[in-house]
Amino acid sequence: MSSSAPVDGTAARSVLELEQIMAPALASRHARVRGFLHRLASRPPQVLLMEGGTVDERAAMALYWAALLNCTVDGGKGVRPCLACTACAQMIACHHRDMFFLDGREESIKIDDVRAVRGVLGEPPRGGGQRMVILCEAQSLGVEAANALLKSLEEPRPGTSFVLLAPQRERLLPTLVSRSWVLTLAWPSAETVPVDPDVVEWGEALAEFARTGTGWFQRTSAKGALDNSVAQRVVVMMQRTLAAAITGAAEAGAPSLLRLLAAQDALTHRRLDEVLAECQESLVFNVNPALVLDWLATRLALLCALRR
């Protein structure tokens, strides 16, 4: 797909699909980050860690970086990345022969996945740009996989760029963070992550359980009421509400939960943040979602009780 070639119906649909994939990275609130990536492009770090933003924004920004380092448009004749040349399109679609995209959004990144990448790292990139190794939601790396990745990072690989994506750098092993150039995307807001109406009632139930100790276990034990996807959305809603309580920002959903969290002190906020991080990791590793949310509700109730 060339930026100068005629666009037929099939190509137009492909261009539209690529634009949809890249849209989260092209939002105006990430202009600062894109500018920083352009400054880094002349001498790209071997390991770039992107934190902040949403899951989709982090993934899109990593693909933007991959396109930037591999775009074939002459920098003096056009804006890079053009997002339309063959190299850009293949990188964005994760179909480029120098692209390795390890996706930890739905399950853990296994050691076999890392080993498969390590097997080609001794070879030069097959194209004219950078080989890209993107670990999406790198906090889902298993211990063995993380150690295998560390071995690769200890040996500089010319022509290879690693990108680690995570909600916060603290979710990764300190040894991984210490080897990375950290770039922070704009943090999510109520405008960028709309409230999920399906989980608002879960937030209200959490607040009620924290106050009274009743009603929660009947909800999580009800047949068909809960699966991994619902549990993940509840945890994300809780994280957003906690952020709103700390910053004083308005939150459209679960007002009782917001009032409850706003009444807690800074130490309780930090402990709740740690609890939520553990819940996310447990769900990535497919721990029973009812057990995860029961533990979350119990910890919330205990921490709030300490403030009474």
Summary of the structure (lengths in Angstrom):
residues: 308
radius of gyration: 21.4
end to end distance: 63.1
largest distance: 68.2
contacts: 964
relative contact order: 0.11
helix: 55%
strand: 9%
